[in-house]
């Protein structure tokens, strides 16, 4: 098990000791370079894959954009990649429809059909456009 954790800065990372305990290798990346690699996980992962490292499966959990980036990073290498779309859930019952996502051409609800899906089958363009539905109210709220 190789675990990769990334954050904007080292102080934002937590449970590094727990991750290290359950991983054969723990790779830490921070955008500011305060801990671990500064280049971020996509470049580091691509470098390792280009050097011949083999991965059986990638499980990506985090923000929607990070999971999208991971899907795009692993696609050319044909590595099975699972994403956990729990960041798009609100009520967890399928009633609100906020977690609606298209996977392999079928409409799914992350809260009842997932939250884990094949990253290479998620319609990321549609998902990102749906995520923008609340952008106005979120921006207004943060300004208040």
N, C-alpha and C positions, 0 to 999 in steps of 0.2 A: 504494500500500500504506500503510494506516494501522495502526500497531502500538500496542496499548495494553498496558501492563504495570502491575501493581498489587501492592503488598505492604503489610505492616503498618507498615513503616518503611523509610526510604531505605537503611539499611545492609544490608537483606535483598535488595536488587535488584542484579543483576549483568548484565554484557554490554550495558549501555546504549549504549556506543559501537558495538558490533556491530549492535544493533537499529537505531540511528540510521542506520548506513551502508546498510542494506537497506530503509529505510522512507522514504516521501515525507513522512510525519509520524509522530512518536513522541509518544504521550501517556503521561505518567507520573502515577500516582496512588498516594498512600500514605495509609493510614488515619490516621496521626498528623500528616499534613501536612508532614512534613520535606522531601519533594521532591514537586513537581508539585501536582496537584489533590488537595484533601483529601476531596472528596465521594465518591470512588471511581468506578470505571468505569461502573456501571449508570446512575447519575444523569447523568453526563456524556454517555454514549452516547444516552440517551433525549432529553436536551436537544438534541443535535446532530440526531437524527432528526426531532424535532418542528420544528426550524428548517429542515427540508427537505434535509438532507444525505442523499445516496443511497449505499447500500452494496450491492454485488453479492453479497458472500459474507462470512461471519464464520467464522473458524477459531478455536476456543477450546481452549486446552491449559492444564491446571492441575489444581487439586484438583477432586474430584467436585462439591462444592457450587458452586464458581465456574462450572463448565461448566453446571450446572443453572440458575444465575442468568442466565447468558448466553442459554440457550435460552428462558427465560421473558421476557427482555428483548427478544429479536428476534422472537419468535412473532407479536405483534400487528402487526408491520411486514412480515411475510411475507418475511423475509430468510433465504435459505438459510444454515443454520448447521451446521457440522461440529464435533463434539467428538471428542477423542482420549481414549478410555477406558483408556489404559495404566496409570493409578493403581490399577485394580482387578485387575491381572494379578499372578500369583505365579510360575508355572513356565514360562509361554510356550509350552506344548505342547498345551493343551486337556485335559490329563489330570486336573487337580485340580478343575476346574469352578468355581473361585473367581471367575473373570471372566465367568461366565454372565450374560447380560443379554438382556432382551426388547426387540427393535427391530421396530416395525411389526407386532407380534403374533407374531413368530417368535423362537425362542430362538437366540441367537448366543453365540459365545465371543470375547471381545475379543482374545485372543491369536492366534487363528487366522482369525477372520472380520473382524477389524478391525486396529488399534484404533480406526479412524475411522468414525464413524456420523453419520447425520442426527440432529441434536440434538432435532428436533421429533418424531421417531419413537421415541425412547428412552422406555421405561417407567421414569420417574425414581422413582416411589413404590416400585416393586419393587426397583430398584437400591439405594435408600437403606435399605430394610428388610434386604436381603441384606448390606449393608456393616456393619450392626450385629451380625452374627453373631459377630464376633470382638471386640466391644466389651469384654466381661468380661475375657478374657485380656489384651487390650491395657492395660486399666486396671490390672489386677493387676501386670502387668509394669512399668508406669511407676511404680507405687508402691513396687516393690522397688528 
